[in-house]
Amino acid sequence: MDRFFELAARGTTPRREVIAGLTTFLTMAYIIVVNPQIMATTGIDAGAAFVATCLAAAIGCALMAFLANLPIALAPGMGLNAYFAFAVVAGMGIPWQVALGAVFLSGILFFLVSIAGFREWLINGIPMSLKLGIAAGIGFFLGLIGLKNLGLVVGNPATLVALGPVTTGPVLLGSAGFVLIAGLVARRVPGAILIGIVATALAGIPFGLTTLNGVVSAPPSLAPTFLQMDLLGALSLGAAQVVATFFMVDLLDNAGTLIATTHRAGLMRPDGSVPRLGRALMADSGGAMIGAVLGTSTTVSYIESAAGIQAGGRTGLTALTVGVLFLLALFLAPLATAIPAFATSPALIFVACLMAHSLKDLAWDDPTEYLPAILGAMAMPFTFSIATGIGLGFIAYAAIKAVAGRAGDVHGAVWLIAGLSALKFAYG
């Protein structure tokens, strides 16, 4: 174990790695509850989605451990699952089987890019401002969904959206859950999000808002979602934009997470490059494909891995520990599938706030940088489309730079994505 994971070389021990894995798991275990609920809105069986979530996370963590030996955990990504359910399936009317096929194809594309030089060209070519804007925009998109599911935001024919009734039981309990999560995070309590979700759900029992049918049982059947992806449907012209969006967001999300976590762990090289980047991205792409096969949205690297790194995790043994814990979580299906929407909505809103934090790093003294990033971020919730926000952000970046006389500052990757987005908007 020491030789394979390079424990001594990285100044760590098996005990420290296991503790780090447990810490990371507690910070991201909310996905076990939240992801099945989001997937269920598309018609996917909630029990099967729960199993797919746990298995995809376990396999993704194992891939990261054995391929890249990095302390980074994987699971179905927040934001991409919302895009899958609310923008693709509900918004575009694409069947969930076709959407799963799009996730699989985006994983293949991600894998091909990961083993080719195109990967570095694309990642390095996208300016940091757009990366930050995309992260924040997905957060705003997620926040709108959380507020809508909680009942705080409702539709209004005159003003598009409005404040919903604030005195209902679900709204009051959900709001209290958000405050609880925020307070626990401020106190640096491990697993704050998961504690908040469970506590909010339990608070609903006396009011008949939560119904529990046990805590531990054998895992539900995976049959309703296993190998149900429709690849031919995903290859159709109408789904091409969906595949491209899954790919682009997955690439940017994983690249950003890998850069942030390896820097925090002290594993980044002096020149700023990420060690084993190719293998790490291969693990990510493999996780995305496996997740689609099992029946869930795109599997990504989790920024919550920073919690385990803070606890001392430095090797793939940390990620492997997280994977084992996800396997053990398979036996908590009754608890996970009984959590009501008002208990998970606070988690969505809280994660949205965390993702919006990226805007602080924008170059606020340069309008050609921050304006396109903000435009793209705003467009995602207001058009209810992550893809639209990304496209508008890239088009605005290239156009504003050109008008400002700085077209030479625009990388070829930006021109490529901006051009493809413009064609999409023009011809649908």
ABEGO torsion letter per residue (X at the ends): XAAAAGAAAAGBBAAAAAAAAAAAAAAAAAAAAAAAAAAAAAGBBAAAAAAAAAAAAAAAAAAAAAAAGBABBBBBBBGAAAAAAAAAAAAAGBBAAAAAAAAAAAAAAAAAAAABAAAAAAAAABBAAAAAAAAAAAAAAAAAAAAAAAGABBBBAAAGBBBBBAABAAAAAAAAAAAAAAAAAAAGBBGAAAAAAAAAAAAAAAAGABBBAEABBBBBBAAAABGABBAAAAABAAAAAAAAAAAAAAAAAAAAAAAAAAAAAGABBAAGBBBGAAAAAAAAAAAAAAAAAAGBBBBBBBAAAAAAAAAGBABAAAAAAAAAAAAAAAAAAAAAAABBAAAAAAAAAAAAAAAAAAAAABBAABAAAAAAAAAAAAAAAAAGBAAAAAAAAAAAAAAAAAAAGAAAABBAAAAAAAAAAAAAAAAX
